[in-house]
């Protein structure tokens, strides 16, 4: 996701958003540019923070992902790499939802390009990910029932990504215990206060 403001000229920051389909766990990384190396390094940082092994990546068709550098990284690390169908934006619906709710609604459409911007965005994203993953429940679509001209959607009970990870039989016990320890240290009010403080600093840089 580009933070170019009204012009795509020159260098500006980007945000990489990753969402786990099974648990809805979300990770955000700010990139100085969209080079192959920057994307590979961001994927590596996200991988180190995930509470479960990264088994596969399903990206869009942007050249930031469809390149030899990221493909080689996935092959060396045993990560399955797939991509969405051309011109089928709904294939990336999980990421598109988070691009809006977790990023654009938070930091807007300003042009961010400076080291100060990058430092603040990094702090904002760390707190945003903690809040979204540990305290923001989400529902998963279970089925669609079409009756006549109407479609009825059936959802499961809303749970946080943290709760979904704990309930998963595929996540190692050690990883769940580490998450429990992190959860015990968190205060959602303090997270929101810190988020707002850094967002205000970011707004002042562009006021």
C-alpha positions in Angstrom: 0.0 0.0 0.0 1.5 3.3 -1.1 1.7 6.5 1.0 2.3 8.8 -1.9 -0.4 11.5 -1.2 -1.4 13.2 -4.4 1.7 12.3 -6.5 3.6 9.1 -7.2 6.8 11.0 -8.1 9.9 10.4 -6.1 10.4 8.0 -3.1 7.7 7.5 -0.4 6.9 4.9 2.2 4.8 1.8 1.7 2.9 -0.5 4.0 2.9 -4.3 3.7 -0.2 -5.9 5.2 -0.3 -9.7 5.9 -3.4 -11.5 7.1 -3.6 -15.2 8.1 -6.8 -16.7 6.6 -7.4 -19.2 9.4 -7.1 -16.9 12.5 -7.3 -13.4 10.9 -3.9 -12.6 12.6 -2.7 -9.3 11.1 0.8 -7.9 10.8 1.9 -4.6 9.3 5.3 -3.4 8.1 6.4 0.0 6.9 8.8 -0.1 3.9 11.1 2.7 2.7 10.3 1.7 -0.9 8.9 -1.2 -2.9 12.2 -2.7 -3.9 12.6 -6.5 -4.0 15.0 -6.4 -1.1 12.8 -4.2 1.0 9.8 -6.5 0.5 11.9 -9.6 1.3 13.2 -8.1 4.5 9.7 -7.0 5.5 8.3 -10.5 5.0 11.2 -11.9 7.1 10.3 -9.5 10.0 6.7 -10.4 9.8 7.6 -14.1 9.8 9.6 -13.6 13.0 6.6 -12.1 14.8 4.0 -14.7 13.7 2.8 -17.0 16.5 2.9 -19.9 14.1 5.1 -21.1 11.2 4.7 -19.3 7.9 3.7 -22.1 5.5 2.7 -20.1 2.5 2.3 -16.7 0.9 -0.6 -15.8 -1.5 0.2 -12.3 -2.9 -1.4 -10.1 -5.5 0.3 -9.7 -8.9 2.3 -6.6 -8.1 6.0 -6.8 -9.2 7.0 -6.1 -5.6 6.0 -9.7 -4.9 6.2 -11.4 -8.3 10.0 -11.4 -8.6 13.0 -13.7 -8.5 14.2 -12.4 -5.1 11.0 -13.3 -3.2 10.5 -16.5 -5.1 14.1 -17.6 -4.2 13.5 -16.7 -0.5 10.3 -18.8 -0.4 12.0 -21.8 -2.1 15.0 -21.6 0.3 12.7 -21.4 3.3 10.2 -24.0 2.2 7.4 -21.5 1.9 4.7 -22.2 -0.7 4.2 -19.2 -3.0 1.0 -18.5 -4.9 -0.6 -15.5 -6.4 -4.2 -14.3 -7.0 -5.8 -14.4 -10.4 -5.2 -11.4 -12.7 -7.9 -8.7 -12.3 -9.7 -10.7 -9.5 -9.4 -8.3 -6.6 -11.7 -10.4 -4.5 -9.0 -13.0 -4.3 -7.3 -10.7 -1.8 -10.4 -9.8 0.2 -8.8 -10.5 3.6 -5.9 -8.1 3.0 -8.1 -5.5 1.3 -10.4 -5.4 4.4 -7.4 -4.8 6.7 -5.9 -2.3 4.3 -8.9 -0.1 5.0 -9.8 -0.9 8.7 -6.2 -1.3 10.0 -4.3 1.2 7.9 -6.2 3.8 5.9 -8.7 4.6 8.6 -5.7 5.0 11.0 -3.1 6.9 9.0 -5.1 8.3 6.1 -3.9 9.2 2.6 -1.1 11.7 3.4 2.3 11.4 1.7 4.8 9.9 4.1 8.4 9.8 3.0 10.8 10.9 5.7 12.8 8.9 8.3 10.6 10.6 11.0 7.5 9.3 9.2 8.9 5.8 9.0 9.8 5.8 12.7 6.4 6.9 13.8 4.6 4.6 11.5 6.6 1.7 12.8 5.6 2.6 16.4 2.0 3.0 15.4 1.8 -0.3 13.6 3.3 -2.2 16.5 0.6 -0.9 18.8 -2.1 -1.3 16.1 -1.2 -4.9 15.6 -1.3 -5.6 19.3 -4.7 -4.0 19.6 -6.2 -5.7 16.5 -4.8 -9.1 17.3 -5.5 -9.3 21.0 -8.6 -7.1 21.5 -10.6 -6.7 18.3 -13.0 -9.6 17.7 -13.8 -10.5 14.1 -16.4 -12.9 12.6 -15.7 -15.4 9.9 -18.1 -16.1 7.1 -19.2 -19.8 7.3 -21.8 -20.0 4.5 -24.0 -18.1 2.0 -27.6 -19.1 1.5 -29.3 -17.7 -1.5 -33.1 -17.5 -1.4 -34.7 -15.8 -4.5 -33.0 -12.5 -5.0 -31.5 -12.3 -1.5 -28.4 -13.7 0.0 -28.2 -14.6 3.6 -24.7 -14.8 5.2 -23.9 -17.1 8.1 -21.1 -16.1 10.4 -19.4 -17.8 13.4 -19.1 -16.2 16.9 -16.9 -13.2 16.9 -13.4 -13.9 18.4 -10.1 -12.1 18.5 -7.3 -13.5 16.4 -5.6 -14.2 19.7 -8.5 -16.4 20.7 -8.5 -18.2 17.4 -4.8 -19.0 17.7 -5.3 -20.4 21.2 -8.2 -22.6 19.9 -6.2 -23.9 16.9 -4.9 -27.4 17.2 -2.2 -26.6 14.6 -0.4 -24.0 16.8 2.3 -25.3 19.1 1.7 -25.1 22.8 4.9 -23.1 23.3 3.7 -20.4 20.9 0.3 -20.2 22.7 2.1 -19.9 26.1 4.2 -17.0 24.7 1.0 -15.3 23.5 -0.6 -15.7 26.9 2.4 -14.0 28.5 2.2 -11.1 26.0 -1.6 -10.8 26.6 -1.0 -10.5 30.4 1.2 -7.5 29.9 -1.2 -5.5 27.6 -3.7 -2.9 28.5 -6.1 -1.9 25.7 -6.6 1.6 27.1 -2.9 2.3 27.3 -2.4 1.0 23.7 -5.1 3.4 22.4 -3.6 6.3 24.3 -0.1 5.6 22.9 -1.5 5.1 19.5 -3.3 8.5 19.6 -0.2 10.2 20.9 1.9 8.9 18.0 -0.8 9.6 15.5 -0.9 13.2 16.7 2.9 13.5 16.3 2.4 12.2 12.7 -0.3 14.7 12.0 1.8 17.5 13.4 4.6 16.6 10.9 2.1 17.2 8.1 -0.1 19.9 9.5 
